[in-house]
Amino acid sequence: MPELFRSKPDTLVVALSDREEILGELRRALASADDAERPGLGRAIALVEAVPSRSEAELRGLWARERIASTGFPLADLKPDSIAAVRALRKAEPGLRLVQALALTKLAAAPDAQQA
């Protein structure tokens, strides 16, 4: 099939979360730490553990929300079907296709993204 007629993937934004890797590194550092380093590393572990683990959809929604806000769009007006929010997201990220911007705007307006 010619390249022209192939559909592009709908996922342009890939959510990455290194939370578990960071916790593992901190725990390994704590295991070999001297007495002076232990309190700081213990506090760092507690802080990372206090941050809730998020799903890929939540992370993508948070990213989209930040990108929409970067254009000056008032987040209080963010609704899942907001055409103005979709425009704002595409302004911030011109490489997004319309279908991608629509999906990301819905994720950005979800309650999980609003609570961050």
N, C-alpha and C positions, 0 to 999 in steps of 0.2 A: 504494500500500500504506500503510495507517495506520502512523504513527510507532511505535506500540506493538509492531508485529510486525517492525520492521526490526532486524536484528542490529547490535550495536555493533561497531566495529572491534576486532580482537584486540590491536592495538598501542596501548597507552596511553602507553608510555614511548618517547620518541624520543631516540636517542643522537646527541649532537652532538660533533664533534671539530674544533677550530679549529687543529689542529697545523700544517697546511700554510700557512694564512693567517698564523699567528704567525711561522713561519719566513720567509715572504715579507716581512712587515713588518720583521723584524729585519735581514734582508739588505739591504733598501732603506735602512734607517737606517745600517747599516754602510757602505754605499757613499758616503753623504754625511757620515759622522762625522769629527770632528777626531781628532787623535792621542790625546787624553786619553780619548775615548769608545770607541775601537776595541777595546781589550782587554776591556772589560766586555761590549760587544756580541758580540764573538767568543766569549766564554765563555757568554753566554746562548744563542747559536746552537748551540754544542756541547751544552749541557744539553738543549735541546729535541730535537736530533737523537738524543740518547742514549735518549730515551724512545721505546719501540717504538710504532709505529703499530698501532692496534687496530681490529678489525672492529666493526661495529655490535653484533653478538651479544656480543662481549667487553665492550664498554662497558655494554650493558644488564645483563650479568651482574655487573659490578663495582658498578653502581648498586644492583642488587637486594641484593647481598651487604652493602653499606654500610647499606641500609635495614633489612635483617634484623638486622644487628649492633646497630643503634641501639635495638632493643627489648630488648637484653640476651641475645638468643639466643646460645648458645655456638657459634661458627663451627666448632669442632672436630666438632660433631654434625651439621653441615650435609650432608645427603644429597639427591640429586635427587628422591626420593620422600618426603621428610620432611613429614608433615602439620603438625608443630609449626612448621617453618620457613615453610610456606605461611601458617599462622595469624599468625606473627610479621610476615611481610611485609604481610599485609592489615591488621594492627593499625597498622603504620607508615604504610601507604598505604591508607586505607579506601575510596578510589575504585576500587581494582582489583577486577575481576571474578575469580571463582575460576579460570577458565581462564587469565587473564593471570597471576595469581599463581603458578599451577602452572608455566607456561612460564618465568617469570622465576626461580623457585626452581631449576629445572633448569639455567638459565644460570649462576646464582650458585654452584651446586655444581660446575660444570665446572672442569677443571684450569686453564684460562686465567684464570678469575676468582680462583682460589685463590692464584695466583702473584703477584698484584699487591700 
